[in-house]
Amino acid sequence: MVNFRMSTSGQARPPKKDRREDARETARLMRAEQVKRDQRRRLFLRGGIGIGLLAVVAIVAVVIVNNVTAPAAASPANMASDGILLGSDGTTVSAAATAALEADADPIATDQSALVETANIVMYIDYLCPICGDFEATNGEQITEWVTAGNATVEVHPISILDRLSSGTEYATRAANAAACVANYAPDNFLDFNAAMFADQPAEDTTGLTNAELTSLVEGSGVTSSEVASCIADQTYSDWVDASTQRALEGPIPNSDIDAIEGTPTVLVNGVKYSGSNSDAATFEAFVTEQASADAESGE
């Protein structure tokens, strides 16, 4: 039977033979590591080519990582879900207040359990999208009436997928940034702003509205905050627009029956995607009524 002596640390010491073997193994590992260091040193001493190649690899790696990762960007206030939620007490439309999220924070999905007595309409829109314009022209006034009466809520997610059709001005991103500015500084005016954006919607393959024209349109929709103009000019939330758009396109889409956004407009009513005509108000109204009735019957 082998007797172990206790070390000063209170742990058993291995036999002398085992300690010699451990020491030899440690020395072998140290020699191997020294050989690797010498090889690396010789590689760098051959000249600048090796170092240059390593630098190129590092740069390419950074570019790849940056291209597959949503840009970090703080959200505007009142858009913690990547959208702005508007409802009413039966007389006045107002936005649900949420704090701005830090750049590395995940969006917070709207709690649907608090909205069981209304039709909950969620819209993903691009302000350059002509079909979005058709949907707004057909249904915008009706949706506003439902929301004002307290029969519905609407959650608007402005995204940017059509910059390529704005002759190099990135109008879709600038317009979505303007929406974020309004949400941050004048959230209760958002529905009026949204209607004004589509009423004055530019055509695809044009430069779209300038930042000054966007500011004028915002002011015309009742926004009085002086900070909105600088927010639009500075494109304060353009990085957030990029990030939230990427999240929408990649999914998942919370509180819904779809995995990701494939195009605009994408309209959900109580989590179910609307697939009917975007230019037929009666069809959309029937869909909203159907979804609201189905949830009422199921006790949701």
Secondary structure, 3 states (H helix, E strand, C coil): CCCCEECCCCCEECCHHHHHHHHHHHHHHHHHHHHHHHHHHHHHHCCHHHHHHHHHHHHHHHHHHHHHCCCCCCCCCCCCCCCEEEEECCCCEEECCCCCCCCCCCCCCCCHHHHCCCEEEEEEECCCCHHHHHHHHHHHHHHHHHHHHCCEEEEEEECCCCHHHCCCCCHHHHHHHHHHHHHHHCHHHHHHHHHHHHHCCCCCCCCCCCHHHHHHHHHHCCCCCCHHHHHHHHCCCHHHHHHHHHHHHHCCCCCCCCCCCCCCCEEEECCEECCCCCCCHHHHHHHHHHHHHHHHHHCC
